[in-house]
Amino acid sequence: MKPPDARTRADRLRRRCGFDGNGLRRSVDRIQWRAGLLLLLVFLVVAPIACAHVVWSVHSAGVRAERYEAATRHRVDATVVGVTPLQSGREINVIWTGADGAPHTGRYTSWRATAIGEHRVLWTGPHHSLGEMGPRKHARTVGDDVSAGVAVLAVTGLPLLTVYLMVRLGCDRRRYRQWDEEWADFDRRSRST
């Protein structure tokens, strides 16, 4: 037996979604179908607008951070002069020569094992703050954009899905009650004959 073709599958999906003139469909089936369709349309209108707004805001903030960090963070080659173990990580004291030729000292916290005398590539920011991370990369901004978009879709879609599931639960209860009444009626009629 060969599998159904795409047209047959699409037709089955159309009928399963309620896009047919089936006279056997109950009013509760139509109510559930209309509620689902309405909630889907709300999602398709609201989600793209909200997603575009939030992703644009996150992207703009990320690009501003990229530009600021590229302008304020500078690479320095530092020499470790002291290591103090902390409860979580290590406080590392370093010394380096600045662009002006003057020696600078500073400290930062790191998880990496470090020995005295080791040379480290660090990044200095405003007021000679030190860190192992360089300026923000564009890939991080794009990752933040994607994360924000997914979060907005979830925040927009989950409440609508919850409403649909509640409608479906109510329709299922009503449908089961109607089935029970119809079976009881059928049983009464079959006993009377």
Backbone bond lengths (Angstrom), bond angles and torsions (degrees), N, CA, C in turn:
res aa  C-N    CA-C-N  psi(-1)  N-CA   C-N-CA  omega(-1)  CA-C   N-CA-C  phi
1 M - - - 1.456 - - 1.520 108.31 -
2 K 1.307 115.96 126.24 1.460 118.96 -177.24 1.533 110.02 -84.81
3 P 1.339 116.53 147.94 1.469 120.26 -179.47 1.525 110.12 -67.59
4 P 1.349 116.41 154.39 1.474 119.28 -179.62 1.526 110.95 -66.76
5 D 1.315 115.24 147.84 1.454 119.54 179.79 1.536 110.30 -78.72
6 A 1.314 116.11 176.60 1.466 121.70 -175.23 1.522 111.69 -63.04
7 R 1.326 117.22 -37.49 1.468 120.48 -179.44 1.537 110.59 -64.84
8 T 1.327 116.33 -41.48 1.469 120.31 178.69 1.521 110.84 -65.55
9 R 1.318 116.91 -42.91 1.476 120.02 178.49 1.521 111.00 -63.43
10 A 1.334 117.20 -41.40 1.468 120.89 178.71 1.527 110.53 -64.32
11 D 1.326 117.19 -39.14 1.462 120.75 178.96 1.523 110.89 -65.99
12 R 1.334 116.51 -40.52 1.475 120.21 176.99 1.530 110.71 -62.66
13 L 1.321 116.19 -42.99 1.464 120.07 178.88 1.523 110.73 -63.38
14 R 1.318 117.27 -41.40 1.468 121.90 178.24 1.530 110.26 -59.70
15 R 1.319 116.86 -46.09 1.463 119.77 -179.57 1.527 111.59 -69.34
16 R 1.324 116.53 -37.91 1.472 120.01 179.14 1.518 111.04 -63.65
17 C 1.332 117.05 -34.42 1.464 121.60 179.36 1.531 112.27 -79.16
18 G 1.310 117.87 -5.49 1.458 120.18 175.34 1.509 115.06 96.43
19 F 1.314 118.17 9.33 1.457 121.08 179.73 1.535 109.86 -88.01
20 D 1.310 115.45 63.74 1.458 120.23 176.14 1.523 108.14 -151.79
21 G 1.292 116.38 168.89 1.461 120.62 -179.07 1.521 111.92 -98.13
22 N 1.305 116.81 38.88 1.454 121.06 -176.20 1.527 110.02 -67.54
23 G 1.332 115.95 117.04 1.455 120.80 179.86 1.516 113.43 -73.35
24 L 1.323 117.81 -12.79 1.466 120.77 179.36 1.524 112.83 -82.94
25 R 1.310 116.92 -8.99 1.467 119.11 177.89 1.519 109.29 -69.15
26 R 1.301 115.71 136.36 1.457 121.42 -179.79 1.525 109.41 -85.95
27 S 1.305 114.90 166.62 1.470 118.97 178.49 1.522 110.89 -64.06
28 V 1.318 117.21 -34.08 1.463 120.29 179.17 1.530 110.24 -66.11
29 D 1.336 117.03 -33.70 1.472 119.95 176.39 1.520 110.49 -65.70
30 R 1.326 116.16 -41.43 1.468 120.19 -179.87 1.532 110.98 -68.09
31 I 1.328 116.83 -38.09 1.469 120.29 177.87 1.523 109.93 -61.76
32 Q 1.326 116.46 -46.16 1.466 120.37 -179.92 1.527 110.15 -63.21
33 W 1.311 117.44 -42.68 1.460 121.69 -179.47 1.525 110.62 -63.58
34 R 1.334 117.38 -44.67 1.468 120.61 -179.25 1.524 111.38 -66.29
35 A 1.335 116.68 -40.31 1.475 119.63 178.22 1.527 110.29 -63.01
36 G 1.329 116.33 -43.11 1.462 119.87 178.63 1.510 112.02 -63.29
37 L 1.324 116.09 -42.32 1.462 120.53 179.42 1.531 110.87 -65.39
38 L 1.331 117.03 -42.32 1.462 120.67 178.75 1.531 111.12 -62.79
39 L 1.330 117.09 -44.74 1.469 120.25 179.69 1.530 110.96 -66.08
40 L 1.326 117.65 -36.39 1.458 120.48 176.55 1.528 110.46 -64.02
41 L 1.330 117.01 -42.85 1.463 120.09 178.52 1.526 111.25 -64.21
42 V 1.337 117.27 -39.75 1.475 120.18 176.64 1.522 109.75 -60.22
43 F 1.328 116.26 -44.33 1.467 120.01 179.27 1.528 110.74 -62.02
44 L 1.340 116.53 -44.71 1.463 120.00 -177.46 1.529 112.97 -68.07
45 V 1.328 117.40 -20.58 1.463 120.14 176.64 1.525 110.57 -89.79
46 V 1.322 117.36 -47.28 1.466 121.75 -172.90 1.530 112.38 -76.60
47 A 1.334 117.50 -43.66 1.467 120.40 -172.98 1.527 113.21 -60.69
48 P 1.322 120.34 -47.69 1.474 117.53 -179.43 1.524 113.46 -63.61
49 I 1.330 116.67 -37.21 1.470 119.44 179.81 1.525 110.37 -66.61
50 A 1.339 116.36 -47.99 1.466 119.96 179.42 1.523 111.01 -64.36
51 C 1.326 116.23 -40.92 1.474 120.78 -179.58 1.524 110.26 -63.18
52 A 1.321 117.27 -45.56 1.468 120.19 -179.93 1.521 111.35 -62.31
53 H 1.330 116.86 -41.83 1.467 120.30 -179.04 1.535 110.87 -64.27
54 V 1.320 116.57 -48.20 1.470 119.93 -176.97 1.528 110.89 -68.61
55 V 1.328 117.56 -44.41 1.464 119.68 -179.39 1.533 110.23 -63.54
56 W 1.323 117.51 -39.07 1.463 119.75 177.84 1.530 110.75 -62.25
57 S 1.332 116.78 -42.80 1.472 120.38 179.19 1.524 111.14 -64.16
58 V 1.326 116.83 -45.35 1.469 120.87 -179.93 1.524 110.39 -64.41
59 H 1.327 116.49 -41.87 1.466 120.07 -179.81 1.531 111.06 -64.45
60 S 1.326 117.21 -43.82 1.468 120.54 179.16 1.523 110.98 -61.14
61 A 1.333 116.66 -43.41 1.466 120.04 178.69 1.532 110.78 -64.99
62 G 1.316 116.99 -38.92 1.463 120.56 178.74 1.517 112.61 -65.26
63 V 1.317 116.90 -42.11 1.475 120.38 178.90 1.525 110.22 -66.23
64 R 1.342 117.15 -39.74 1.476 119.54 176.57 1.530 110.08 -61.74
65 A 1.347 117.11 -42.57 1.465 120.38 179.04 1.530 110.86 -64.33
66 E 1.336 117.16 -40.16 1.470 120.45 176.89 1.530 110.44 -57.71
67 R 1.325 115.85 -49.25 1.475 119.98 -177.31 1.525 111.34 -65.12
68 Y 1.329 116.56 -42.21 1.462 119.99 -179.38 1.528 110.79 -64.00
69 E 1.332 116.18 -46.94 1.465 118.69 -178.16 1.523 111.58 -68.52
70 A 1.338 117.63 -35.04 1.465 119.54 177.07 1.528 110.88 -64.40
71 A 1.322 116.91 -32.34 1.467 120.73 -179.54 1.520 112.86 -82.64
72 T 1.333 118.47 -26.55 1.460 120.25 -172.68 1.525 114.34 -108.36
73 R 1.312 119.46 -18.42 1.469 120.84 -179.63 1.525 109.94 -99.47
74 H 1.335 113.87 134.21 1.461 119.90 -178.50 1.518 109.06 -130.56
75 R 1.325 114.05 145.05 1.466 120.80 -179.05 1.524 109.56 -78.07
76 V 1.338 115.54 136.07 1.464 120.37 175.37 1.526 108.37 -134.50
77 D 1.316 115.51 148.07 1.464 121.88 174.02 1.525 106.73 -100.32
78 A 1.316 116.15 109.65 1.460 121.13 -173.89 1.520 110.52 -110.49
79 T 1.319 114.69 155.21 1.462 122.13 176.66 1.525 107.79 -113.14
80 V 1.329 115.91 130.97 1.464 121.54 -179.53 1.522 108.86 -74.34
81 V 1.348 116.14 125.78 1.463 120.61 179.11 1.523 112.10 -115.37
82 G 1.325 117.72 -8.05 1.464 120.10 178.35 1.526 111.30 -167.03
83 V 1.336 114.31 144.26 1.467 120.30 178.17 1.518 107.71 -132.45
84 T 1.333 116.48 125.28 1.458 121.63 178.30 1.529 108.25 -118.98
85 P 1.355 116.39 117.89 1.470 117.83 178.20 1.527 110.71 -67.54
86 L 1.314 116.32 138.55 1.456 123.28 176.75 1.518 108.79 -115.33
87 Q 1.318 116.26 173.52 1.449 120.02 177.42 1.527 110.68 -61.33
88 S 1.328 116.23 -36.40 1.462 120.37 175.36 1.520 107.83 -134.64
89 G 1.316 116.78 103.58 1.454 122.04 -179.82 1.517 112.61 96.36
90 R 1.321 115.00 -161.49 1.466 121.67 -178.84 1.527 108.98 -138.73
91 E 1.316 115.67 143.99 1.456 119.79 172.07 1.522 106.27 -95.99
92 I 1.334 115.01 123.90 1.462 120.29 -173.85 1.527 108.69 -114.50
93 N 1.338 115.95 126.69 1.468 122.54 175.92 1.522 108.19 -98.08
94 V 1.328 116.14 132.75 1.467 121.09 -177.25 1.517 109.95 -134.15
95 I 1.320 113.85 163.05 1.456 121.46 175.23 1.533 107.04 -133.66
96 W 1.340 116.95 142.63 1.459 121.63 178.55 1.514 109.39 -151.23
97 T 1.297 115.03 163.33 1.457 121.41 177.65 1.518 107.87 -100.55
98 G 1.336 115.89 125.65 1.452 120.85 -178.40 1.515 112.34 -78.43
99 A 1.319 115.98 175.37 1.469 121.35 179.40 1.525 111.21 -62.98
100 D 1.334 116.25 -25.64 1.463 120.49 179.12 1.530 112.51 -82.69
101 G 1.352 117.66 -2.52 1.462 121.60 179.46 1.511 113.55 89.49
102 A 1.321 118.21 -5.84 1.462 121.08 -178.96 1.527 109.33 -87.04
103 P 1.345 116.71 144.81 1.479 119.55 177.32 1.532 109.97 -75.46
104 H 1.300 115.29 141.86 1.459 122.18 177.99 1.517 108.64 -127.92
105 T 1.318 114.39 147.85 1.466 119.54 174.97 1.521 108.37 -122.95
106 G 1.293 114.63 156.29 1.461 119.50 178.43 1.511 110.33 -168.42
107 R 1.299 115.09 174.61 1.469 119.93 177.79 1.519 109.16 -142.91
108 Y 1.296 113.90 154.35 1.462 121.05 177.59 1.519 108.40 -151.45
109 T 1.301 115.76 165.53 1.463 121.61 -179.81 1.522 109.06 -104.15
110 S 1.346 115.42 135.98 1.453 120.30 -178.51 1.523 110.06 -141.64
111 W 1.325 114.94 155.11 1.473 121.00 173.92 1.522 110.59 -92.43
112 R 1.324 116.83 -19.19 1.449 120.83 -174.82 1.525 110.87 -75.15
113 A 1.335 115.47 142.82 1.467 120.64 176.38 1.521 108.55 -69.27
114 T 1.316 115.44 135.26 1.459 121.08 -176.32 1.518 109.04 -140.51
115 A 1.339 115.99 141.52 1.466 121.27 178.42 1.526 108.92 -112.12
116 I 1.325 115.32 152.37 1.462 120.52 177.55 1.527 108.85 -64.09
117 G 1.321 115.73 136.67 1.456 121.76 -178.53 1.525 113.33 92.72
118 E 1.306 117.45 -9.32 1.467 121.17 -179.79 1.529 109.51 -72.49
119 H 1.321 115.70 145.04 1.465 121.27 177.78 1.531 108.09 -96.87
120 R 1.330 115.66 131.87 1.462 121.58 -178.32 1.515 110.17 -126.48
121 V 1.318 116.21 142.57 1.458 121.57 172.20 1.520 106.69 -90.80
122 L 1.322 116.43 116.56 1.458 122.58 -177.61 1.518 109.50 -124.61
123 W 1.294 114.55 170.55 1.464 121.41 178.35 1.514 108.14 -123.27
124 T 1.309 115.41 129.47 1.459 120.55 178.75 1.520 108.90 -107.86
125 G 1.311 114.08 142.05 1.455 120.11 -179.20 1.513 110.47 -115.95
126 P 1.323 116.10 -158.67 1.467 119.26 178.16 1.530 110.75 -58.68
127 H 1.303 115.91 142.37 1.474 123.39 179.19 1.518 111.37 61.26
128 H 1.323 117.61 29.05 1.461 124.45 177.20 1.532 113.21 58.95
129 S 1.329 117.73 31.14 1.465 119.61 173.36 1.523 108.02 -70.99
130 L 1.323 115.94 139.63 1.464 121.49 -174.11 1.513 111.23 -109.41
131 G 1.330 115.08 154.96 1.453 121.17 173.59 1.509 110.57 -168.79
132 E 1.319 116.09 162.82 1.460 121.15 179.64 1.527 111.77 -86.72
133 M 1.312 116.86 -13.38 1.457 120.76 -177.49 1.522 110.32 -91.33
134 G 1.331 115.20 135.85 1.449 121.02 176.74 1.520 110.21 -81.45
135 P 1.315 116.45 -170.46 1.465 119.59 177.64 1.531 110.84 -60.47
136 R 1.285 114.95 152.47 1.470 121.68 -179.50 1.520 110.00 -57.99
137 K 1.317 116.23 135.27 1.462 122.02 179.08 1.527 109.59 -94.59
138 H 1.331 115.50 154.97 1.467 120.47 -178.81 1.529 111.06 -65.60
139 A 1.326 117.09 -29.44 1.467 120.00 178.72 1.531 110.68 -60.89
140 R 1.320 117.53 -35.08 1.465 120.63 177.60 1.528 110.18 -66.67
141 T 1.323 117.13 -39.57 1.462 120.79 177.74 1.524 110.31 -62.90
142 V 1.327 116.97 -44.12 1.468 120.76 178.90 1.521 110.12 -63.61
143 G 1.332 117.54 -41.40 1.469 120.99 176.61 1.520 111.99 -61.14
144 D 1.332 116.28 -41.09 1.461 120.00 176.66 1.529 111.22 -64.07
145 D 1.341 116.35 -37.71 1.469 120.79 178.13 1.524 110.42 -61.76
146 V 1.322 116.20 -47.25 1.467 120.72 -179.17 1.525 110.46 -63.38
147 S 1.326 116.49 -44.77 1.471 120.32 179.30 1.525 111.14 -60.68
148 A 1.320 116.57 -43.00 1.469 120.17 179.49 1.517 110.70 -64.36
149 G 1.333 117.31 -41.70 1.464 120.71 179.06 1.516 112.08 -62.24
150 V 1.328 116.70 -44.53 1.469 120.56 179.00 1.523 109.83 -64.43
151 A 1.319 117.05 -41.71 1.468 120.20 179.84 1.528 111.36 -62.85
152 V 1.325 117.32 -42.17 1.468 120.24 179.16 1.520 110.59 -64.18
153 L 1.335 117.28 -42.48 1.465 119.99 178.19 1.527 110.95 -61.36
154 A 1.333 116.40 -40.76 1.465 119.72 178.90 1.525 111.48 -67.49
155 V 1.330 116.46 -44.42 1.463 120.47 -179.24 1.524 111.17 -65.84
156 T 1.319 116.48 -33.19 1.458 120.08 178.30 1.528 111.20 -78.30
157 G 1.317 117.00 -41.60 1.459 120.89 -173.65 1.512 115.36 -79.94
158 L 1.329 118.20 -35.36 1.470 119.45 -175.44 1.527 113.79 -63.57
159 P 1.328 120.25 -42.93 1.468 117.91 176.78 1.534 112.42 -63.68
160 L 1.323 116.90 -38.82 1.464 119.83 178.65 1.523 110.62 -66.80
161 L 1.311 116.87 -39.42 1.465 120.40 176.34 1.527 110.61 -64.22
162 T 1.322 116.90 -39.48 1.466 120.81 177.76 1.527 110.64 -62.42
163 V 1.320 116.54 -43.49 1.465 119.92 177.94 1.528 109.94 -61.38
164 Y 1.343 116.78 -43.89 1.465 119.21 179.45 1.525 111.17 -62.42
165 L 1.313 117.05 -42.20 1.473 119.58 179.75 1.524 111.30 -64.42
166 M 1.333 116.89 -35.42 1.468 119.40 176.72 1.530 110.44 -67.61
167 V 1.336 116.92 -41.94 1.471 120.48 176.51 1.516 109.58 -61.88
168 R 1.319 116.41 -43.94 1.467 120.03 -179.65 1.520 111.13 -63.29
169 L 1.323 117.43 -40.90 1.466 120.25 178.18 1.524 110.56 -61.33
170 G 1.339 116.67 -45.05 1.462 119.94 177.65 1.519 111.95 -62.85
171 C 1.330 116.99 -41.59 1.471 120.57 178.34 1.518 111.02 -66.45
172 D 1.323 117.51 -39.07 1.463 120.13 178.17 1.529 110.96 -63.06
173 R 1.328 116.57 -42.76 1.479 119.33 178.18 1.526 110.52 -61.14
174 R 1.312 114.81 -44.70 1.471 119.05 179.21 1.527 110.75 -64.46
175 R 1.313 117.13 -41.44 1.463 122.38 179.60 1.529 110.34 -63.04
176 Y 1.338 117.37 -45.13 1.468 120.54 -179.67 1.525 110.85 -65.18
177 R 1.337 115.69 -38.52 1.466 119.21 177.57 1.532 110.20 -62.77
178 Q 1.323 118.27 -42.39 1.467 121.93 177.57 1.526 111.02 -64.25
179 W 1.327 116.49 -40.65 1.465 119.04 178.13 1.522 110.64 -62.82
180 D 1.330 116.52 -43.99 1.469 119.32 178.99 1.523 110.81 -60.88
181 E 1.340 117.30 -42.41 1.470 120.37 178.63 1.522 111.17 -64.22
182 E 1.322 117.11 -40.06 1.460 120.02 179.77 1.521 111.70 -68.75
183 W 1.341 116.85 -37.85 1.466 119.03 176.86 1.523 110.44 -66.72
184 A 1.333 116.51 -40.41 1.467 119.26 178.02 1.524 110.21 -63.43
185 D 1.335 116.84 -41.36 1.463 120.99 177.56 1.531 110.37 -63.79
186 F 1.317 116.74 -43.14 1.468 120.51 178.17 1.522 110.84 -62.23
187 D 1.337 115.98 -40.55 1.464 120.58 179.51 1.523 110.38 -65.00
188 R 1.334 117.66 -41.23 1.478 121.11 177.86 1.529 110.78 -62.71
189 R 1.324 115.71 -44.18 1.474 119.25 -179.73 1.531 111.42 -66.62
190 S 1.311 117.83 -37.20 1.473 119.35 -178.96 1.523 110.79 -71.70
191 R 1.327 118.38 -29.89 1.469 120.95 177.80 1.517 111.25 -75.78
192 S 1.326 117.00 -31.46 1.468 119.98 -177.67 1.524 111.26 -75.59
193 T 1.306 118.98 -19.20 1.477 119.97 179.95 1.493 113.10 -92.55
